Amino acid sequence: MSDKIPCREVLYDPTRGKLAFDTREIVRHPLRFLRAASPFLSAHHPFCTEYEDHVFHWRGRSWCIGCLFSSISFAVTMFAVLLVWFFDPALLSRYWLFYGGVGVVVLSLLCSILHLTRTKKVKAVAKILLGGAFATIVWSILLYEGSLSSELGAKIGLILFLYLPIITLMNARRMVEIGKTCKGCDYRGRWSRCPGFEDFLCNLVDEGFLRPAPRKERPPGSPQA
């Protein structure tokens, strides 16, 4: 008979320490860890009604609207511009590729900041435009001096220099929003007690990737993971 403690007993045990990842187990079994974590890797949001407008469901899995649609749009636009460049480079204008892309990126970010993308359809359209716009900016940089191979290392460095701050700011803003939303709900940001995280955390606990740390004495009233 197995001596494994059922996941829910671990999560709701009032005497346990904070939940912590077993990094050694993750390093030893990375593919098994990815399978266990895959529901959250595709959704990127807690599985609750507070975040229903941020995900859509397809083939029994939840997908982050922003990440999926912007990634698909980026890849499709990159390929489409590549075809145009291959067959008739004269049709491409670096000026319009760059400034048109910048304009759409700024517009998309403003719509998000002003909370104009609340519905799933509007959010999906905004992310499609964002991904496509960034692809045109990338192409405007790659086509500098009319050649893809010329100064390619410097071009890639510039692309990363533009991309990383933008994606960092977007992710930071998203984390702040998630923190406010979760702290404002009944569970006060305690994800180990949130029903929206229960199945996901149980996958990790049952597979041995998430374990309660040894209990430490805490001052009265301090939060638990």
Residue pairs with C-beta under 8 A, 6 or more apart in sequence:
4 206
7 201
7 202
7 205
7 206
8 198
8 202
10 16
10 205
10 212
11 192
11 193
11 198
11 201
11 202
11 205
12 193
13 212
15 215
16 212
16 215
16 224
17 212
17 213
17 214
17 215
17 216
18 212
18 213
18 224
18 225
19 192
19 201
19 205
19 210
19 211
19 212
19 213
19 225
20 210
20 211
20 212
20 213
21 204
21 209
21 210
22 208
22 209
22 210
22 211
25 33
25 208
25 209
26 33
26 209
32 207
33 207
33 209
34 41
36 203
36 204
36 206
36 207
36 209
37 200
37 203
37 204
37 209
39 47
39 61
39 62
39 199
39 200
39 203
40 200
42 61
42 62
42 63
42 64
43 55
43 61
43 62
43 63
43 64
44 54
44 55
44 64
44 66
44 67
45 51
45 54
45 55
45 62
45 64
45 178
46 178
46 182
46 191
46 194
46 196
46 197
47 62
47 196
47 197
47 199
47 200
48 185
48 194
48 195
48 196
50 181
50 182
50 185
50 196
51 181
51 196
53 118
53 119
53 120
53 123
54 64
54 65
54 66
54 123
55 62
55 63
55 64
55 65
56 62
56 63
56 65
56 120
56 124
57 63
65 120
65 123
65 124
65 127
66 123
66 127
69 124
69 127
69 128
69 131
70 127
70 128
70 130
70 131
70 134
71 131
72 128
72 131
73 127
73 128
73 129
73 130
73 131
73 132
73 135
74 131
74 132
74 134
74 135
75 135
76 132
77 131
77 132
77 135
77 136
78 135
78 138
78 139
81 92
81 97
81 135
81 136
81 139
84 91
84 92
85 92
85 139
85 143
89 146
92 139
92 143
94 140
94 143
94 144
95 140
97 136
97 137
97 139
97 140
97 143
98 136
98 137
98 140
98 141
100 133
100 136
101 133
101 134
101 135
101 136
101 137
101 140
102 133
102 137
103 133
104 129
104 130
104 132
104 133
105 130
105 133
105 134
105 137
105 166
107 129
108 126
108 127
108 129
108 130
108 133
109 130
109 170
111 117
111 126
112 126
113 173
116 122
117 123
117 126
134 163
137 162
138 159
141 155
141 158
141 159
142 148
142 152
142 155
142 159
144 150
144 151
144 155
145 151
179 189
182 188
182 189
182 191
182 194
183 189
185 194
187 193
187 194
188 223
189 223
190 223
190 224
190 225
191 197
191 201
191 225
192 201
192 224
192 225
201 210
204 210
205 211
218 224
